[in-house]
Amino acid sequence: RTRFELRGRILAALSHATVIVEGGTRSSARYVARDARSLQRHVLAVPGPVTSLTSALPHELIQQGRATLVTCAQDVVDHLDAAVITDRQAAPFADPFDAFYVLGPTPADNSEGA
């Protein structure tokens, strides 16, 4: 579980926005969405059929106001255009590796081998 959480933090830090397409209630996509929000990144979600277990997370995020509804590809493009402009005005990274500084401390137990 720790590796999924760390991966989520890295994905969120390197992205202007995160799009959650599928995920069950216990999906690792939940960590990515959580970390994106904690890093003040945008979270978008594509709702699937309400009868599908893999659509539970996007529906939950939208319902709770933790993600913006996406209904087509243009929604993502429009949101990214706005996100990139806002992010550049706020605090641009001079070097892409600077994004790693926003990750904070690594999990305490990283004794697992690579």
Long-range contacts (C-beta under 8 A, 24 or more apart in sequence): 2-107, 2-109, 2-110, 2-112, 3-112, 4-28, 4-31, 5-31, 5-35, 5-107, 6-106, 6-107, 7-31, 7-32, 8-32, 8-34, 8-35, 9-35, 9-39, 9-103, 9-104, 10-100, 10-103, 11-35, 11-36, 12-36, 12-38, 12-39, 12-41, 13-39, 13-41, 13-99, 13-100, 13-102, 13-103, 14-96, 14-99, 15-41, 16-41, 16-42, 16-80, 16-83, 16-84, 16-87, 17-41, 17-42, 17-43, 17-44, 17-76, 17-79, 17-80, 17-83, 18-42, 18-43, 18-44, 19-44, 19-45, 19-46, 19-70, 19-76, 20-44, 20-45, 20-46, 20-57, 20-58, 20-61, 20-67, 21-45, 21-46, 21-48, 21-58, 22-48, 22-54, 22-55, 22-57, 22-58, 23-54, 23-56, 23-57, 23-58, 24-53, 24-54, 24-56, 24-57, 25-53, 25-56, 25-57, 25-60, 27-54, 27-57, 29-57, 30-57, 33-57, 33-61, 33-66, 33-67, 37-66, 39-102, 42-68, 42-79, 42-83, 43-67, 43-68, 44-68, 44-69, 44-70, 44-75, 44-76, 44-79, 45-69, 45-70, 46-70, 46-71
